Amino acid sequence: MMKINVLKALSKGIALSLTISSFAYAEETKAPANESQSWQQIEQKAKGQTVYFNAWGGSQEINDYLKWADKQLQKSYGVTLKQVKVTDIAETTQRLLAEKTAGKNTNGGVDLVWINGENFRSMKQHHLLYGPFTQQLPNWKYVDTKLPIDQDFSEPTEGYEAPWGVGQLVFIYDTSVLKQPPQSFKELLALAQKYPGKISYPRPPEFHGSSFLKAALLELTDDKKALYQPLSLPAEKTLFDNVTAPLWHYLDQLHKVAWRGGKQFPAGTAETVQLLDDQQLLLAVTFNPNAASAAIENGNLTENAKTYAFKQGALTNIHFLAIPWNASAKEGALVAINFLMSPEAQARKSDTKIWGDPTVLKAEAFSQLAEPYKSQSFELYPSIAEPNPTWLMAIEHEWQKRYGH
């Protein structure tokens, strides 16, 4: 899903370096969340607070879900959840870095962020996050600890972000049009060559497009282990070239027969779904294993649409919620996160009629709920771990150099 990439800020010239004095201040003030407060005290302080939630705004279903969450939070806790729609969380990171540089360590303009991967690593390294706080949350007891919640793209979470949902890179196809969908990237190329102009992927650095590149590289390269180690450029340029060479060779072939000759690319997953529905593409790309069902429910695809993963499995990650170090409404943000992790909110979120985002809670957490939530299916595809985030920026940069036109 999403959406979300802080290291992209580097390519836009956003300086991530801070002064020595800023680092010293961050080290002095970096401390665990105030565990001396009881949850009752936190809820009491949260009353009347407005939580400014910076989140991707590109999905009407998600936006509607957050409006529902706001109503529930106001009704039950006196907390207002105000979504600040962003196209890329790098926008938020830029703002937080500016506040950090200016020494604005209280009364910040961002109270809650929807993050994962590179953006979490960058925020954590630059001391832009509040915490650790997850152990304070009453609903933490429901979290499925079998999921990879302790690491985010190989970066330890250490209680600085709370799991919200599960993402998997999967494909959608029309069973009435494509009888035998490809089961690998190599088969995808063969399909594209058989039906020129019918295959594409979102333009990197859009989240889904970049994820497509990572998944392809994991299948094609002979050195998968290197992708799970930090990459240091320019010192390891030779390693990067050797590991990624099969990807560029593959894309050179794919683009020749891709949609619009590989000269243009869809803007994001929503456009690939629309192109699939218009029968311009044979496959759409999404990071939600329930996407086809949700799209059918919302009238965006025919009932013949089906989601599936390649034989090797699906690139998988958890997406998280975190609180900036200088948030104005920390208590309100904690209450909001706890609610968004509740069985009620997670069940509603996983409902394909509403959003269809897989839950991070254990199955037994939903036993207390009334139908229809009790019967929701949360099946996931076999997972492939995300590479180390240091590889992504280098891959995106190289893609732009080769194909950005």
C-alpha positions in Angstrom: 0.0 0.0 0.0 1.5 2.8 0.5 2.9 5.2 -0.2 5.8 5.8 1.9 9.5 6.5 1.5 11.6 8.8 3.5 14.9 8.2 1.8 13.4 9.5 -1.3 13.7 12.9 0.4 17.5 12.6 -0.2 16.9 12.6 -4.0 14.9 15.8 -3.6 17.8 17.5 -1.9 16.5 17.3 1.6 19.4 17.4 3.9 19.2 14.8 6.6 22.3 16.0 8.4 22.0 17.7 11.8 24.4 19.8 13.8 26.5 18.2 16.5 24.5 20.2 19.1 21.2 18.9 17.7 22.5 15.4 18.0 23.6 16.1 21.6 20.2 17.5 22.4 18.5 14.5 20.9 20.7 12.1 22.9 19.9 14.0 26.1 16.2 14.0 25.5 15.8 10.5 24.0 14.0 8.7 26.8 11.3 6.0 27.1 7.7 7.2 27.1 6.6 8.1 30.6 5.6 4.8 32.0 4.8 6.3 35.4 1.5 7.4 33.9 -1.3 5.0 34.2 -3.4 4.3 31.0 -6.3 6.0 32.8 -4.2 9.1 33.3 -3.2 9.1 29.6 -6.8 8.8 28.5 -7.7 11.7 30.9 -5.0 14.0 29.4 -6.0 13.0 25.9 -9.5 14.4 26.3 -10.0 17.4 24.2 -6.8 16.9 22.1 -6.7 17.0 18.3 -4.3 14.4 16.8 -2.9 15.6 13.4 -2.4 12.3 11.6 -0.1 12.5 8.5 -1.2 9.6 6.3 -1.3 8.7 2.6 -4.5 10.2 1.2 -4.6 8.4 -2.1 -7.4 5.9 -1.3 -11.0 6.9 -0.7 -11.7 3.7 1.2 -8.8 4.4 3.6 -9.9 8.1 4.0 -13.5 7.0 4.8 -12.1 4.4 7.3 -10.2 7.2 9.1 -13.3 9.4 9.2 -15.1 6.5 11.0 -12.2 6.1 13.4 -12.4 9.9 14.2 -16.1 9.6 15.1 -15.4 6.6 17.3 -12.5 8.4 19.1 -14.5 11.5 19.6 -17.4 9.5 21.0 -15.5 7.2 23.3 -12.4 9.3 24.3 -13.0 12.9 23.4 -10.1 12.7 21.0 -10.3 14.2 17.5 -8.4 12.4 14.7 -7.6 14.8 11.8 -6.1 13.2 8.8 -3.5 15.3 7.0 -3.3 13.8 3.6 0.1 13.4 2.0 1.2 11.8 -1.2 4.6 10.7 0.3 5.6 10.6 3.9 8.8 12.3 2.8 6.8 15.5 2.9 6.3 14.9 6.6 9.9 14.0 7.2 11.0 17.2 5.6 8.8 19.2 8.0 10.0 17.2 11.1 13.6 17.7 10.1 13.0 21.4 9.7 11.4 21.6 13.2 14.4 19.6 14.7 16.9 21.9 13.0 15.0 24.9 14.3 15.0 23.5 17.9 11.3 23.1 18.0 11.2 20.3 20.5 7.7 20.8 21.8 4.3 21.8 20.2 5.1 20.2 16.9 2.6 20.2 14.0 2.5 16.4 13.5 1.1 14.1 16.2 0.9 10.8 14.4 2.5 9.3 11.2 1.8 6.2 9.1 5.2 4.8 8.2 7.4 1.8 7.5 10.7 0.8 5.9 13.1 3.5 4.8 11.2 6.3 6.4 11.2 4.6 9.8 14.9 4.0 9.6 15.6 7.6 8.7 13.3 9.0 11.4 14.7 6.7 14.0 18.3 7.5 13.1 17.7 11.2 13.3 15.8 11.0 16.6 12.5 12.2 15.2 10.4 9.6 17.1 8.8 9.5 20.6 9.1 6.3 22.6 9.4 3.5 23.2 5.7 3.3 23.9 4.2 0.1 22.5 4.3 -1.8 25.8 2.0 0.9 27.4 -0.8 0.1 25.0 -3.6 -2.0 26.5 -4.3 -3.6 23.1 -0.7 -4.7 22.7 -1.7 -8.0 24.2 -3.8 -8.8 21.1 -0.9 -8.4 18.6 0.2 -11.5 16.7 3.9 -11.7 17.6 4.4 -14.3 14.9 4.4 -11.5 12.4 7.7 -9.6 11.8 6.7 -6.8 14.1 10.1 -6.5 15.8 11.9 -5.4 12.6 10.9 -3.0 9.9 12.9 -3.7 6.7 15.6 -5.2 8.9 15.6 -2.1 11.2 14.7 -3.1 14.9 11.5 -1.3 15.9 12.4 -1.2 19.6 8.9 0.0 20.6 9.1 3.2 18.5 6.3 2.2 16.2 3.2 0.1 16.6 2.0 -2.4 13.9 -1.2 -1.4 12.1 -1.5 -3.7 9.1 0.2 -6.2 6.8 1.2 -5.5 3.2 2.0 -8.0 0.5 3.0 -7.3 -3.1 0.5 -9.2 -5.2 -1.2 -9.1 -8.6 -4.8 -8.8 -9.8 -6.0 -10.3 -13.0 -9.3 -11.0 -14.8 -10.0 -14.7 -14.9 -12.2 -14.3 -17.9 -9.4 -12.7 -19.9 -6.2 -14.4 -18.6 -6.6 -18.1 -17.9 -3.1 -18.9 -16.8 -1.5 -15.9 -15.0 2.3 -15.8 -14.8 3.9 -17.5 -11.7 7.2 -15.6 -11.8 8.9 -12.5 -13.3 10.4 -14.7 -16.0 6.9 -15.9 -17.0 5.7 -12.3 -16.8 8.2 -11.3 -19.4 7.1 -14.1 -21.6 3.5 -13.0 -21.3 4.5 -9.4 -22.1 6.3 -10.6 -25.2 3.3 -12.6 -26.3 0.9 -9.7 -25.7 2.8 -6.5 -26.4 1.5 -3.4 -24.6 -0.4 -5.3 -22.0 2.0 -5.3 -19.1 3.4 -2.5 -16.9 4.1 -1.4 -13.4 3.8 1.9 -11.5 6.6 4.4 -12.1 9.3 4.4 -9.4 9.8 6.0 -6.9 6.0 5.4 -6.3 5.8 2.8 -3.6 4.3 0.0 -5.6 6.6 0.6 -8.5 9.7 0.4 -6.3 8.3 -2.7 -4.6 7.9 -4.3 -8.1 11.6 -3.7 -8.7 12.7 -5.2 -5.4 10.6 -8.3 -5.9 11.9 -8.8 -9.4 15.5 -8.3 -8.2 15.0 -10.9 -5.4 13.9 -13.5 -8.0 16.5 -12.6 -10.7 19.7 -12.0 -8.8 22.3 -14.6 -7.9 23.2 -12.9 -4.7 20.1 -12.5 -2.6 22.1 -12.4 0.7 23.7 -9.1 -0.3 20.3 -7.5 -0.5 19.8 -8.1 3.3 23.0 -6.3 4.2 23.5 -2.5 4.4 24.8 -1.1 1.2 27.5 1.6 1.4 27.9 3.8 -1.7 30.1 4.7 -3.5 32.4 2.3 -1.8 30.3 -0.7 -2.8 29.4 0.4 -6.3 30.9 -2.7 -7.9 28.8 -4.9 -5.6 25.7 -2.9 -6.4 26.3 -3.2 -10.2 26.9 -7.0 -10.0 23.9 -7.7 -7.8 21.5 -5.6 -9.8 22.7 -6.3 -13.4 20.1 -9.1 -13.9 17.3 -6.6 -13.1 18.4 -4.0 -15.7 18.8 -6.7 -18.3 15.3 -7.9 -17.5 13.7 -4.4 -17.6 15.5 -3.6 -20.9 13.6 -6.6 -22.4 10.3 -5.9 -20.6 10.1 -2.2 -21.5 10.4 -3.0 -25.3 7.1 -4.8 -25.1 5.5 -3.0 -22.2 2.5 -0.7 -22.1 3.2 2.4 -24.2 6.6 1.0 -25.1 8.0 1.5 -21.7 8.1 5.2 -22.3 5.3 5.9 -19.8 4.2 4.1 -16.6 1.1 4.2 -14.5 1.2 6.7 -11.7 0.2 4.2 -9.0 -1.7 1.1 -8.1 -5.1 2.8 -8.6 -4.2 3.5 -12.2 -3.1 -0.1 -12.8 -6.5 -1.3 -11.5 -8.3 1.1 -13.8 -6.2 0.0 -16.8 -7.0 -3.6 -15.9 -10.7 -2.9 -15.7 -10.4 -1.1 -19.1 -8.6 -4.2 -20.4 -5.6 -2.2 -21.3 -3.5 -4.2 -18.9 -3.5 -7.9 -18.1 -2.3 -7.4 -14.5 -2.6 -4.8 -11.8 -0.1 -4.4 -9.0 -1.1 -3.9 -5.4 0.3 -4.2 -1.8 -3.0 -5.5 -0.4 -3.8 -9.3 -0.7 -7.5 -8.4 -0.3 -7.4 -5.8 -3.0 -9.4 -7.6 -5.6 -12.2 -8.4 -3.2 -12.2 -4.8 -2.0 -12.2 -3.4 -5.6 -15.1 -5.7 -6.5 -17.1 -4.6 -3.4 -16.5 -1.0 -4.4 -17.5 -1.4 -8.0 -14.0 -0.8 -9.4 -13.5 -4.3 -10.9 -15.7 -7.0 -12.3 -16.5 -10.1 -10.2 -14.0 -12.1 -12.4 -11.1 -10.3 -10.8 -8.8 -12.3 -8.6 -5.7 -11.6 -6.5 -2.7 -13.9 -6.4 1.0 -14.1 -5.7 3.9 -15.5 -7.7 5.1 -19.0 -6.9 8.1 -17.7 -4.9 5.7 -15.9 -2.5 5.0 -12.2 -1.9 7.2 -9.4 -0.8 5.8 -8.7 2.7 6.0 -6.0 5.3 4.2 -4.5 8.2 3.0 -0.9 8.2 3.2 1.0 11.4 2.0 4.0 13.4 4.5 6.3 15.2 4.6 9.5 17.2 7.1 12.3 16.5 9.3 13.3 19.4 7.8 16.8 19.6 4.1 16.0 19.1 1.7 18.4 20.7 -0.9 15.7 21.5 1.2 12.7 22.6 -1.6 11.3 24.9 -4.2 11.7 22.2 -1.9 9.9 19.7 -1.4 7.0 22.1 -5.1 6.7 22.6 -5.7 6.8 18.8 -3.0 4.1 18.2 -4.5 1.9 20.9 -8.0 2.3 19.3 -6.7 1.6 15.8 -5.1 -1.6 17.2 -8.3 -2.7 18.9 -10.2 -5.8 17.7 -13.1 -3.7 16.6 -11.0 -1.3 14.5 -8.8 -4.0 13.1 -11.8 -6.2 12.1 -13.5 -3.3 10.4 -10.2 -2.4 8.6 -9.8 -6.0 7.3 -13.4 -6.1 6.0 -13.1 -6.0 2.2 -16.3 -4.0 2.0 -14.5 -1.2 3.9 -10.7 -1.4 3.3 -9.5 -5.0 3.2 -6.2 -4.4 5.0 -5.0 -7.6 6.8 -4.9 -7.5 10.6 -1.9 -7.6 12.9 -3.9 -9.2 15.7 -4.2 -12.8 16.7 -7.3 -14.7 15.5 -8.6 -15.2 19.0 -8.7 -11.4 19.5 -11.9 -11.3 17.4 -13.8 -14.0 19.3 -15.4 -11.3 21.5 -16.9 -9.5 18.5 -20.3 -10.0 17.1 -20.8 -11.1 13.5 -19.9 -10.3 10.7 -16.4 -9.5 12.0 -15.9 -12.9 13.6 -16.0 -14.7 10.2 -13.5 -12.4 8.5 -10.7 -14.2 6.6 -7.1 -13.1 7.3 -5.2 -15.6 5.1 -1.9 -14.3 3.7 0.5 -15.6 1.0 3.9 -17.1 1.8 6.1 -14.1 2.6 9.4 -12.8 1.3 11.3 -10.5 3.6 12.0 -6.9 2.5 15.6 -6.1 1.5 17.7 -3.8 3.6 16.4 -0.2 3.0 19.8 1.1 1.9 19.3 -0.7 -1.4 16.1 1.0 -2.4 17.4 4.5 -2.9 20.3 3.2 -5.0 17.9 1.1 -7.1 15.5 4.0 -7.6 18.3 6.3 -8.6 19.7 3.8 -11.1 16.2 3.3 -12.5 15.7 7.0 -13.0 19.1 7.2 -14.7 18.3 4.4 -17.1 14.5 4.8 -17.8 13.4 8.2 -16.3 13.6 9.9 -19.7 
